[in-house]
Amino acid sequence: METRTKFSIIYFLIVFLGLFALQYYLTTTSQADISYKTFRELVSLNAVKAVSIGEHTIHGLLRTRSELDSLGVDTTAAAYARLKKIYRRFGAERPVRFRTVRVEDRDLLTLLETHQVDYSGAVESNWVENFLLYWILPFLFLAMLWGFLLRRIGPGNPVLSFGRSRAKIFAADMKNRVTFKDVAGIDEAVEEVREIVDFLKNPQKYQRLGGKMPKGVLLVGPPGTGKTLLAKAVAGEAGVPFFSITGSEFVEMFVGVGAARVRDLFAQAKERAPCIVFIDEIDAIGRSRVSGPVMGGHDERENTLNQLLSEMDGFDSSAGVVIMAATNRPEVLDPALLRPGRFDRQIVVDRPDLNGRVAIFKVHMRHLPLADDVDVHLLAAQTPGFAGAEIANVCNEAALLAARKGRSKIHMSDFEEAIERVVAGLEKRTKVINPREREIVAYHESGHALVGYYLPHGEYVAKVSIVPRGIGALGYTLQTPLEDRYLLTREELLDRITSLLGGRAAEEIVFGTISTGAANDIEKATQIVRNMILVYGMSERLPNVSFADTRKNQFLGAPELQKPFSEKTAEWVDQETRQILDNCYQRARNLLLEHRDRLDALARRLLEKEVVERKELEEILGKVGEMEGAQQ
């Protein structure tokens, strides 16, 4: 198959250099500029063969050295020294053109006739040199270069398409479309958007009663819960084009580009109506506008937001254009964006519950070869708080692990290992730990497991391991709730703090000293205590008072804390934080001292096998219900 050479601008540069070299050769290397005095001396020497006398210049042709020798010219003459310089430069055996200025000289014609020099009254025009070289070729080169640049900088090139929308358009593909069957775990959100599908398919159903479809639908929720997938499913179910763009693609460093792209996006959407326009991460342009003078990128972002607001006001929802957007930071959006008539409907796409995780696992397992021992309900129970993207990652990791082991099907152990890999990181069995540190890690993790196992409100201890994982983790204790919890009591929080401090307490009891291995545990425990006091109002000295920021993000981590209290109150907070941590630490220490023999037994088993599963844990610590206070 013949391959076509890709044309590049380097070829234009080669042509340009070639033309430049040709011009230099024709104008410089073959023509000498001499003075009028030298011209008369050369004529007197019989070195001039012919001249053309113009209005301001005289052009002529010198004889070669061979011609001078045949004429018997005296080469010892002083004027011949100037001629030799010209020969050295241009060559003695080739005709050399020269040029000199014309002056008023009455004896010039007599001198030319005396030395038999052919002369004419006008300069002969060389059209190849003057017309082709100086006019046609340069303009031809510029025309070719301009055409090349226009091809390279076409409609799809960002240089000349700043104002064009960068939205990806997904046509109504009935074969590869995403439908509600591909969305699981967010049944309430699916029911909310079904109305949009019905409106796009049968708008007369709503219009006959005077109803209008909301212009904008805002999907809010944590990352990975399926907001983008839900928008694609709406377009797939309705069978309409789907415009997808992120908020950051509207804003550029050039003024006015964002607003132009918004106008172009809505213009394209109206041409392809009915359709769905989906703006992901709309908080990039929809942040609340600030008062006072602003400059630079903030001003451009606000111009883009103003254009978006005006465009949403400027089209009729009956045209069949539905605007959908997604964000995990709804608290930072401008109020004008959320008012009725714009994004007036908000749909929360939250993390799935137990039944939702079961449905998500089934969706991602549809095309996986599963072994008979795979229990979807148990996997869903072991992944509390997982979003849809995290469950998809677990299924993918399990398939990779099974393939690495050379299996033909994916077993339950592959899924469990994949969950551990997502939660705690990759195993590092090659990491060398000295025996002393290994023993400290074994007792540390045993302390976590034992305290969590015996506390009345402790979480379910599924596995204990001293195999290094992730970044800096020398071991871990896998604790998962047996059911989804949305509220936690004060006693449950105190038990969680006690379990976190069980590792350090075990180190102090066994070795009489403490190590840096509990740094992360102490950080988490302290954060829980501060939230109890400053956010949840569970303080004994400051009950029912919250100092949390009202603008906190409910989807992206812990709330930000304000400090609208006095130094005395801050001192009380510090004292109570220390008191709660000390009480929980002493409680964990007493529990470990009470069951010291089981602590040693669990640590020895860990040193021997490195990993202790739930069944072995029950054999060492006693089964549930064997003693008062056992975990239910």
C-alpha positions as CSV (number, residue, x, y, z in Angstrom):
1,M,0.0,0.0,0.0
2,E,1.4,3.4,-1.0
3,T,2.0,5.7,1.9
4,R,1.4,9.4,1.5
5,T,4.2,11.7,2.7
6,K,2.9,14.2,5.2
7,F,3.5,17.7,4.0
8,S,5.2,19.9,6.5
9,I,6.3,23.5,6.8
10,I,9.9,22.4,6.6
11,Y,9.4,21.9,2.8
12,F,8.4,25.6,2.5
13,L,11.5,26.6,4.4
14,I,13.6,24.5,1.9
15,V,11.9,26.2,-1.1
16,F,12.4,29.6,0.5
17,L,16.1,29.0,1.1
18,G,16.5,27.7,-2.4
19,L,14.9,30.8,-3.9
20,F,17.0,33.0,-1.7
21,A,20.2,31.2,-2.8
22,L,19.2,31.5,-6.5
23,Q,18.5,35.2,-6.1
24,Y,21.8,35.7,-4.3
25,Y,23.6,33.8,-7.1
26,L,22.0,35.8,-9.9
27,T,22.3,39.2,-8.3
28,T,25.5,39.0,-6.3
29,T,27.8,36.3,-7.5
30,S,27.6,37.3,-11.2
31,Q,27.5,41.1,-11.1
32,A,30.2,43.5,-9.8
33,D,29.5,47.0,-8.6
34,I,32.4,49.3,-9.6
35,S,33.1,53.0,-9.6
36,Y,32.8,55.2,-12.7
37,K,36.6,55.9,-12.5
38,T,37.3,52.1,-12.5
39,F,34.9,51.8,-15.4
40,R,36.8,54.3,-17.6
41,E,40.1,52.6,-16.7
42,L,38.7,49.2,-17.7
43,V,37.4,50.6,-21.0
44,S,40.9,52.1,-21.6
45,L,42.3,48.6,-20.9
46,N,40.0,47.1,-23.6
47,A,38.5,44.9,-20.8
48,V,35.0,46.0,-21.5
49,K,33.1,44.1,-24.2
50,A,29.7,45.8,-24.3
51,V,27.7,48.3,-22.2
52,S,24.1,49.4,-22.0
53,I,23.7,53.0,-21.0
54,G,20.6,53.7,-18.9
55,E,19.2,56.9,-17.4
56,H,21.0,56.5,-14.1
57,T,23.2,53.4,-14.4
58,I,25.5,51.8,-16.9
59,H,25.5,48.0,-17.2
60,G,28.2,46.2,-19.0
61,L,30.0,42.9,-19.7
62,L,33.7,42.3,-19.1
63,R,35.9,40.3,-21.4
64,T,37.4,37.0,-20.1
65,R,41.2,36.6,-19.6
66,S,41.4,34.5,-22.7
67,E,39.8,37.3,-24.8
68,L,42.2,39.8,-23.3
69,D,45.2,37.7,-24.2
70,S,44.0,37.3,-27.8
71,L,43.7,41.1,-28.0
72,G,47.2,41.5,-26.7
73,V,46.3,43.6,-23.7
74,D,49.2,44.9,-21.6
75,T,48.6,43.1,-18.3
76,T,51.2,45.2,-16.6
77,A,49.1,48.3,-16.7
78,A,48.0,49.7,-13.3
79,A,44.3,49.4,-14.2
80,Y,44.8,45.6,-14.7
81,A,45.2,45.3,-10.9
82,R,41.6,46.2,-10.3
83,L,40.5,43.8,-13.0
84,K,42.4,40.9,-11.3
85,K,40.4,41.6,-8.1
86,I,37.2,41.1,-10.1
87,Y,38.6,37.9,-11.7
88,R,39.5,36.5,-8.3
89,R,36.0,37.1,-7.1
90,F,33.9,36.1,-10.1
91,G,36.3,33.9,-12.1
92,A,38.5,34.8,-15.1
93,E,37.1,32.5,-17.7
94,R,33.4,33.4,-17.5
95,P,31.7,36.6,-18.6
96,V,31.3,39.0,-15.7
97,R,28.6,41.6,-15.6
98,F,29.2,44.9,-13.9
99,R,27.2,48.0,-12.9
100,T,28.3,51.6,-12.3
101,V,26.6,54.9,-11.9
102,R,26.1,57.1,-14.9
103,V,27.6,60.6,-14.7
104,E,27.7,63.5,-17.2
105,D,30.7,62.6,-19.4
106,R,30.9,64.2,-22.9
107,D,33.9,62.0,-23.8
108,L,32.2,58.7,-22.9
109,L,30.9,57.8,-26.3
110,T,34.2,58.8,-27.9
111,L,36.1,56.6,-25.4
112,L,33.8,53.6,-26.2
113,E,34.2,54.0,-29.9
114,T,37.9,54.3,-29.6
115,H,38.2,51.0,-27.8
116,Q,35.5,49.3,-30.0
117,V,33.0,48.7,-27.1
118,D,29.5,47.9,-28.2
119,Y,27.0,50.1,-26.5
120,S,23.3,50.7,-26.6
121,G,21.2,53.6,-25.4
122,A,19.0,51.6,-22.9
123,V,19.5,48.9,-20.4
124,E,18.3,45.5,-21.7
125,S,15.6,44.2,-19.4
126,N,16.0,40.6,-18.2
127,W,12.4,39.5,-17.6
128,V,13.5,36.2,-16.1
129,E,15.5,38.0,-13.4
130,N,13.3,41.0,-12.9
131,F,9.8,39.6,-13.3
132,L,10.0,35.9,-12.5
133,L,12.6,36.0,-9.7
134,Y,11.5,39.2,-8.0
135,W,7.7,39.1,-8.5
136,I,6.3,35.7,-9.5
137,L,8.4,33.4,-7.3
138,P,8.1,35.4,-4.0
139,F,4.4,35.8,-4.4
140,L,4.0,32.2,-5.3
141,F,5.9,31.1,-2.2
142,L,3.8,33.4,0.0
143,A,0.6,32.0,-1.5
144,M,1.7,28.4,-0.9
145,L,2.7,29.2,2.7
146,W,-0.6,31.0,3.4
147,G,-2.6,28.0,1.9
148,F,-0.6,25.6,4.1
149,L,-1.3,27.6,7.2
150,L,-5.0,27.9,6.4
151,R,-5.2,24.1,6.1
152,R,-3.3,23.6,9.4
153,I,-5.3,26.3,11.1
154,G,-8.7,25.1,10.1
155,P,-12.1,25.1,11.9
156,G,-10.9,22.3,14.2
157,N,-7.7,24.1,15.2
158,P,-7.8,26.0,18.5
159,V,-5.9,29.0,17.0
160,L,-8.8,30.2,14.9
161,S,-11.6,28.5,16.9
162,F,-11.3,30.0,20.3
163,G,-15.0,31.0,20.3
164,R,-16.3,27.6,19.2
165,S,-17.7,25.2,21.7
166,R,-15.5,22.2,22.6
167,A,-18.4,20.0,23.6
168,K,-18.3,16.4,22.5
169,I,-21.4,15.4,20.6
170,F,-22.6,11.8,21.0
171,A,-25.2,11.0,18.4
172,A,-28.2,8.9,19.1
173,D,-26.5,5.5,18.6
174,M,-29.1,2.8,19.2
175,K,-26.5,0.1,19.3
176,N,-23.9,1.5,21.8
177,R,-26.2,3.7,23.8
178,V,-26.2,3.8,27.6
179,T,-29.6,3.1,29.2
180,F,-31.1,2.9,32.6
181,K,-30.2,-0.8,32.7
182,D,-26.5,0.3,32.9
183,V,-27.3,2.5,36.0
184,A,-27.7,0.8,39.4
185,G,-27.7,1.8,43.0
186,I,-29.4,5.2,42.5
187,D,-33.0,4.2,41.9
188,E,-34.5,7.4,43.3
189,A,-32.4,9.6,41.0
190,V,-33.3,7.4,38.0
191,E,-37.0,7.9,38.8
192,E,-36.5,11.6,38.9
193,V,-34.9,11.8,35.5
194,R,-37.4,9.4,33.8
195,E,-39.7,12.4,33.6
196,I,-37.1,14.1,31.4
197,V,-37.1,11.1,29.1
198,D,-40.9,11.1,28.8
199,F,-40.8,14.9,28.0
200,L,-38.3,14.4,25.2
201,K,-40.2,11.5,23.8
202,N,-43.7,13.0,24.2
203,P,-43.7,16.7,25.0
204,Q,-47.4,17.1,24.1
205,K,-48.2,15.0,27.2
206,Y,-47.1,17.9,29.4
207,Q,-47.7,20.8,27.2
208,R,-51.4,20.1,26.8
209,L,-51.9,20.9,30.5
210,G,-49.7,24.0,30.4
211,G,-46.8,22.3,32.0
212,K,-43.2,23.2,31.2
213,M,-40.2,21.1,31.7
214,P,-37.5,22.5,33.9
215,K,-34.8,24.1,31.8
216,G,-32.0,22.8,34.0
217,V,-31.4,19.7,36.1
218,L,-28.5,19.8,38.5
219,L,-27.0,16.4,39.7
220,V,-25.2,16.8,43.0
221,G,-23.3,14.1,44.9
222,P,-20.0,12.7,45.9
223,P,-17.4,11.8,43.2
224,G,-17.9,8.5,41.4
225,T,-21.5,8.0,42.2
226,G,-22.6,8.0,38.5
227,K,-23.7,11.6,37.7
228,T,-22.2,11.6,34.2
229,L,-23.4,8.0,33.6
230,L,-27.0,9.0,34.6
231,A,-26.9,11.9,32.1
232,K,-25.8,9.6,29.3
233,A,-28.5,7.2,30.2
234,V,-31.1,9.9,29.9
235,A,-29.9,10.7,26.4
236,G,-29.7,7.0,25.5
237,E,-33.2,6.3,26.7
238,A,-34.6,9.4,24.9
239,G,-32.6,8.6,21.7
240,V,-31.5,12.2,21.3
241,P,-28.0,13.8,20.7
242,F,-25.9,14.3,23.8
243,F,-23.6,17.3,24.2
244,S,-20.9,16.7,26.9
245,I,-18.5,19.4,28.1
246,T,-16.7,20.2,31.4
247,G,-16.9,23.6,33.0
248,S,-13.2,24.3,32.7
249,E,-13.3,24.0,28.9
250,F,-15.2,27.3,28.7
251,V,-12.6,29.4,30.3
252,E,-9.4,30.4,28.6
253,M,-6.7,33.1,29.1
254,F,-8.2,35.2,26.3
255,V,-11.0,37.7,27.2
256,G,-14.4,36.8,25.8
257,V,-13.6,33.2,24.8
258,G,-15.8,31.6,27.5
259,A,-18.8,33.7,26.7
260,A,-18.4,32.9,23.0
261,R,-18.2,29.2,23.6
262,V,-21.4,29.3,25.7
263,R,-23.2,31.1,22.8
264,D,-21.8,28.6,20.3
265,L,-22.8,25.6,22.5
266,F,-26.4,26.8,22.8
267,A,-26.6,27.6,19.1
268,Q,-25.5,24.1,18.2
269,A,-28.0,22.6,20.8
270,K,-30.9,24.6,19.3
271,E,-30.0,23.3,15.8
272,R,-30.0,19.7,17.0
273,A,-33.0,19.9,19.2
274,P,-34.3,17.9,20.9
275,C,-31.1,17.1,22.7
276,I,-29.4,17.1,26.1
277,V,-26.5,19.5,27.0
278,F,-24.5,18.1,29.9
279,I,-22.0,20.4,31.7
280,D,-19.7,18.4,34.1
281,E,-18.1,20.1,37.1
282,I,-20.1,23.2,36.5
283,D,-18.6,24.8,39.7
284,A,-15.6,25.7,37.5
285,I,-17.6,28.5,36.0
286,G,-20.7,28.7,38.3
287,R,-19.0,29.8,41.5
288,S,-20.7,32.5,43.5
289,R,-19.8,36.0,42.2
290,V,-18.0,38.3,44.6
291,S,-18.5,42.0,45.1
292,G,-15.9,44.6,44.4
293,P,-13.4,45.0,41.5
294,V,-12.0,41.8,40.1
295,M,-9.4,41.3,37.4
296,G,-8.0,38.6,35.1
297,G,-9.3,35.1,35.2
298,H,-12.0,35.8,37.8
299,D,-13.5,38.5,35.6
300,E,-13.5,36.2,32.6
301,R,-15.1,33.4,34.6
302,E,-17.8,35.8,35.7
303,N,-18.4,36.9,32.1
304,T,-18.8,33.2,31.2
305,L,-21.3,32.7,34.0
306,N,-23.3,35.8,33.0
307,Q,-23.5,34.5,29.5
308,L,-24.6,31.1,30.7
309,L,-27.3,32.7,32.8
310,S,-28.6,34.8,29.9
311,E,-28.6,31.9,27.5
312,M,-30.7,29.8,29.9
313,D,-33.1,32.7,30.1
314,G,-33.2,33.1,26.4
315,F,-34.5,29.8,25.1
316,D,-37.8,28.1,25.5
317,S,-37.9,24.7,27.2
318,S,-40.5,23.6,24.7
319,A,-37.8,23.6,22.1
320,G,-36.6,20.3,23.5
321,V,-33.2,21.4,24.8
322,V,-32.6,20.1,28.4
323,I,-29.6,21.4,30.3
324,M,-28.1,19.0,32.8
325,A,-25.1,19.7,35.0
326,A,-23.1,17.9,37.7
327,T,-21.1,19.0,40.7
328,N,-19.9,17.7,44.0
329,R,-19.7,21.3,45.4
330,P,-23.3,22.7,45.3
331,E,-22.6,25.1,48.2
332,V,-20.2,27.2,46.1
333,L,-22.6,27.8,43.2
334,D,-24.0,31.2,42.5
335,P,-27.6,31.6,43.8
336,A,-28.7,33.0,40.4
337,L,-27.8,29.7,38.8
338,L,-30.1,27.8,41.2
339,R,-33.1,30.0,41.0
340,P,-36.4,28.8,39.4
341,G,-36.1,29.1,35.6
342,R,-32.5,27.9,35.4
343,F,-31.2,24.9,37.4
344,D,-34.4,24.8,39.4
345,R,-34.4,21.0,40.0
346,Q,-31.6,19.4,42.0
347,I,-31.2,15.6,42.1
348,V,-29.0,14.1,44.8
349,V,-26.9,11.2,43.5
350,D,-25.6,9.8,46.8
351,R,-23.5,6.8,47.7
352,P,-25.5,3.5,47.3
353,D,-26.8,1.5,50.3
354,L,-26.4,-2.2,50.7
355,N,-29.1,-3.1,48.1
356,G,-27.7,-0.5,45.7
357,R,-24.2,-1.9,46.0
358,V,-25.6,-5.4,45.2
359,A,-27.2,-4.0,42.1
360,I,-24.0,-2.2,41.0
361,F,-21.9,-5.4,41.5
362,K,-24.3,-7.3,39.3
363,V,-24.1,-4.6,36.6
364,H,-20.3,-4.8,36.5
365,M,-20.3,-8.6,36.8
366,R,-22.5,-9.2,33.8
367,H,-19.7,-10.0,31.4
368,L,-17.2,-11.5,33.9
369,P,-16.6,-15.3,34.2
370,L,-17.4,-15.9,37.9
371,A,-16.7,-18.9,40.0
372,D,-19.5,-20.6,42.0
373,D,-18.2,-19.3,45.3
374,V,-18.7,-15.6,44.5
375,D,-21.3,-14.1,46.9
376,V,-22.5,-10.7,45.7
377,H,-24.4,-9.9,48.9
378,L,-21.3,-10.6,51.0
379,L,-19.2,-8.4,48.7
380,A,-21.7,-5.6,49.1
381,A,-21.6,-6.0,52.8
382,Q,-17.8,-5.7,52.8
383,T,-17.8,-2.5,50.8
384,P,-19.8,0.1,52.9
385,G,-19.5,3.6,51.7
386,F,-18.2,2.5,48.2
387,A,-19.4,4.5,45.3
388,G,-20.2,3.1,41.9
389,A,-16.7,4.0,40.5
390,E,-15.0,2.2,43.4
391,I,-17.1,-0.9,42.9
392,A,-16.2,-0.9,39.2
393,N,-12.5,-0.6,40.3
394,V,-12.9,-3.6,42.6
395,C,-14.4,-5.7,39.8
396,N,-11.6,-4.7,37.5
397,E,-8.9,-5.4,40.1
398,A,-10.4,-8.8,40.8
399,A,-10.3,-9.7,37.1
400,L,-6.7,-8.6,36.8
401,L,-5.7,-10.6,39.9
402,A,-7.4,-13.8,38.6
403,A,-5.7,-13.4,35.2
404,R,-2.4,-12.9,36.9
405,K,-2.9,-16.2,38.8
406,G,-3.7,-18.0,35.5
407,R,-7.3,-18.7,36.4
408,S,-10.2,-19.2,34.0
409,K,-12.8,-17.7,36.4
410,I,-12.8,-15.0,39.1
411,H,-13.1,-16.4,42.6
412,M,-14.4,-14.9,45.8
413,S,-10.8,-14.7,47.1
414,D,-9.9,-12.5,44.1
415,F,-12.7,-10.0,45.0
416,E,-11.7,-9.9,48.7
417,E,-8.1,-9.3,47.8
418,A,-9.2,-6.6,45.4
419,I,-11.3,-4.9,48.2
420,E,-8.2,-4.9,50.4
421,R,-6.1,-3.5,47.6
422,V,-8.5,-0.6,47.1
423,V,-8.9,0.1,50.8
424,A,-5.4,-0.4,52.1
425,G,-3.2,-0.4,49.0
426,L,-0.9,-2.9,47.3
427,E,0.8,-5.7,49.3
428,K,4.5,-5.3,49.7
429,R,5.7,-8.8,50.8
430,T,9.2,-8.0,49.6
431,K,9.6,-5.2,52.1
432,V,12.1,-6.3,54.7
433,I,11.2,-5.6,58.3
434,N,13.5,-6.5,61.2
435,P,12.2,-9.0,63.8
436,R,11.8,-6.3,66.5
437,E,9.7,-4.0,64.4
438,R,7.7,-7.0,63.1
439,E,6.8,-8.0,66.6
440,I,5.8,-4.4,67.4
441,V,3.5,-4.3,64.4
442,A,2.0,-7.7,65.3
443,Y,1.1,-6.5,68.9
444,H,-0.1,-3.1,67.5
445,E,-2.6,-4.7,65.1
446,S,-3.6,-7.3,67.7
447,G,-4.5,-4.4,70.0
448,H,-6.7,-2.8,67.4
449,A,-8.4,-6.1,66.7
450,L,-8.9,-7.2,70.3
451,V,-10.3,-3.9,71.5
452,G,-12.6,-3.6,68.5
453,Y,-13.7,-7.2,68.9
454,Y,-14.8,-6.8,72.6
455,L,-16.2,-3.3,72.6
456,P,-20.0,-3.3,72.6
457,H,-20.3,-0.9,69.7
458,G,-17.1,-1.8,67.9
459,E,-17.1,-2.4,64.2
460,Y,-16.9,-5.9,62.7
461,V,-13.3,-7.1,62.6
462,A,-13.0,-9.1,59.4
463,K,-9.2,-9.5,59.0
464,V,-5.9,-8.7,60.7
465,S,-2.7,-8.5,58.7
466,I,1.0,-7.5,59.3
467,V,1.8,-7.5,55.6
468,P,2.9,-4.0,54.6
469,R,0.5,-2.3,52.2
470,G,0.3,1.1,50.5
471,I,2.5,4.0,51.6
472,G,4.0,3.5,55.1
473,A,1.4,1.0,56.3
474,L,3.2,-1.9,58.0
475,G,0.0,-3.7,58.8
476,Y,-3.8,-3.1,59.0
477,T,-6.9,-4.3,60.7
478,L,-9.9,-4.5,58.4
479,Q,-13.1,-3.4,60.3
480,T,-16.3,-2.9,58.5
481,P,-19.9,-2.2,59.7
482,L,-22.3,-5.0,59.2
483,E,-25.0,-2.6,58.1
484,D,-25.2,0.9,56.6
485,R,-25.2,3.5,59.3
486,Y,-26.3,7.1,58.9
487,L,-26.3,8.2,62.5
488,L,-23.8,7.5,65.3
489,T,-24.4,7.9,69.0
490,R,-21.9,9.3,71.4
491,E,-21.1,5.8,72.8
492,E,-20.4,4.5,69.3
493,L,-18.0,7.4,68.6
494,L,-16.2,6.7,71.9
495,D,-15.8,3.1,71.1
496,R,-14.4,4.0,67.7
497,I,-11.8,6.3,69.4
498,T,-11.0,3.5,71.9
499,S,-10.4,1.0,69.1
500,L,-8.1,3.5,67.3
501,L,-6.0,3.8,70.5
502,G,-5.8,0.1,71.1
503,G,-2.7,-0.3,69.0
504,R,-0.6,2.2,71.0
505,A,-2.0,0.8,74.3
506,A,-0.8,-2.7,73.3
507,E,2.7,-1.4,72.5
508,E,3.0,0.3,75.9
509,I,1.7,-2.8,77.8
510,V,3.9,-5.3,76.1
511,F,7.1,-3.3,75.4
512,G,6.9,-0.6,78.0
513,T,7.4,2.1,75.3
514,I,5.5,3.5,72.3
515,S,6.4,3.9,68.6
516,T,5.6,6.2,65.7
517,G,3.3,3.5,64.2
518,A,0.2,5.1,65.9
519,A,0.6,8.5,64.3
520,N,-2.3,8.0,61.9
521,D,-4.5,6.4,64.6
522,I,-4.0,9.4,66.9
523,E,-4.7,11.8,64.1
524,K,-8.1,10.1,63.3
525,A,-9.0,9.8,67.0
526,T,-8.3,13.5,67.6
527,Q,-10.3,14.5,64.6
528,I,-13.3,12.5,65.9
529,V,-13.0,14.1,69.3
530,R,-12.8,17.6,67.9
531,N,-15.9,16.9,65.7
532,M,-17.8,15.7,68.8
533,I,-17.0,18.9,70.6
534,L,-17.1,21.5,67.9
535,V,-19.5,20.1,65.3
536,Y,-21.9,17.5,66.9
537,G,-22.4,19.4,70.2
538,M,-21.5,16.4,72.3
539,S,-19.3,18.3,74.7
540,E,-20.0,18.2,78.5
541,R,-18.9,21.8,79.0
542,L,-20.3,23.2,75.7
543,P,-23.3,21.0,75.0
544,N,-25.6,21.6,71.9
545,V,-23.2,24.1,70.4
546,S,-21.7,23.8,66.9
547,F,-18.8,25.8,65.5
548,A,-18.8,24.3,62.1
549,D,-18.8,26.4,59.0
550,T,-22.2,26.6,57.5
551,R,-20.7,26.6,54.0
552,K,-19.2,23.1,54.6
553,N,-19.1,20.6,51.7
554,Q,-21.3,17.6,52.5
555,F,-19.7,15.5,49.8
556,L,-15.9,16.3,50.0
557,G,-14.6,15.5,53.4
558,A,-14.9,17.0,56.9
559,P,-16.4,20.4,57.4
560,E,-14.3,23.5,57.9
561,L,-14.2,24.9,61.4
562,Q,-14.6,28.5,62.3
563,K,-13.3,30.1,65.5
564,P,-16.1,32.4,66.7
565,F,-15.3,31.7,70.4
566,S,-13.1,33.2,73.0
567,E,-9.7,32.0,74.2
568,K,-11.3,30.6,77.3
569,T,-13.6,28.5,75.3
570,A,-10.7,27.3,73.2
571,E,-9.0,26.3,76.4
572,W,-12.0,24.3,77.5
573,V,-12.0,22.6,74.1
574,D,-8.4,21.6,74.5
575,Q,-8.9,20.3,78.0
576,E,-12.0,18.2,77.1
577,T,-10.2,16.8,74.0
578,R,-7.4,15.7,76.2
579,Q,-9.8,14.3,78.8
580,I,-11.8,12.2,76.3
581,L,-8.6,10.8,74.6
582,D,-7.1,9.9,78.0
583,N,-10.3,8.2,79.1
584,C,-10.6,6.2,75.9
585,Y,-6.9,5.3,76.0
586,Q,-7.2,4.0,79.6
587,R,-10.3,2.1,78.7
588,A,-8.4,0.4,75.8
589,R,-5.5,-0.3,78.1
590,N,-7.7,-2.0,80.8
591,L,-9.4,-4.1,78.2
592,L,-6.0,-5.3,76.9
593,L,-4.7,-6.1,80.4
594,E,-7.9,-8.1,81.1
595,H,-7.3,-10.2,78.0
596,R,-3.5,-10.2,77.9
597,D,-3.3,-13.9,77.2
598,R,-5.5,-13.6,74.1
599,L,-3.5,-10.6,73.0
600,D,-0.3,-12.7,73.1
601,A,-2.0,-15.6,71.3
602,L,-3.3,-13.4,68.5
603,A,0.1,-11.7,68.1
604,R,1.9,-15.1,67.9
605,R,-0.5,-16.2,65.3
606,L,0.1,-13.1,63.3
607,L,3.9,-13.6,63.5
608,E,3.4,-17.1,62.3
609,K,0.9,-16.6,59.5
610,E,1.0,-12.9,58.9
611,V,-2.8,-12.8,58.1
612,V,-5.6,-13.9,60.5
613,E,-9.1,-14.2,59.0
614,R,-12.4,-13.8,61.0
615,K,-12.8,-17.5,61.6
616,E,-9.3,-17.8,63.2
617,L,-10.0,-14.6,65.1
618,E,-13.1,-16.2,66.7
619,E,-11.0,-19.3,67.7
620,I,-8.4,-17.1,69.5
621,L,-10.7,-14.5,71.0
622,G,-13.8,-16.6,71.5
623,K,-16.9,-16.7,69.5
624,V,-19.6,-14.0,69.7
625,G,-21.7,-14.3,72.8
626,E,-19.1,-16.3,74.7
627,M,-18.6,-13.6,77.2
628,E,-20.3,-10.4,78.2
629,G,-19.5,-7.5,76.0
630,A,-18.7,-9.6,73.0
631,Q,-19.4,-8.0,69.6
632,Q,-22.8,-8.6,68.3
